[in-house]
Amino acid sequence: MAGVYLDTSALGRAMLDEPDASAIGGALDAFEAVASSRLLRIELHRLGLRAGITRDEVETWLAGVALVPLGDAILSAAEAVSPAFVATLDAIHLATALQLAAEGHVASIMTFDARLTEGAREHGLETIAPS
């Protein structure tokens, strides 16, 4: 299966060992490649700090995820990406996923965020929320 864009709401649930963690892991295993914004690393480390998860454990969760740098092109795209109701950090995730989709790297996004899901669908990306 082609690559998938991974949002923090999905990997964070797995890292926190929420009830759908094994379903998330199983779904991720089906993809050839997993990619995300460099923002994922920031958000996951912040989540780890709040949950008492060590930096090394967080880095283990990030292993195997290709992280796209937060460059000016992505940030500019995030400023204008529709729909307007997508929150700021999710707009960065959406803009990154759309760039990766345009380049043929991903065709879907794994997220549990309702507004990001709606935004991704508006742009023709398949959304995945394993449970």
Buried (B, 14 or more C-beta within 10 A) or exposed (E): EEBBBBBBBBBBBBBEEBEBBEBBEEBBEEBEBBBBBBBBBEBBBEBBEEEEBEEEEBEEBBEEBEBBEBEEEBEEBBEEBEEEEBEEBBBBBBBBBBBBBEEEBBBBBBBBBEBBBEBBEEBEBEBBBBE
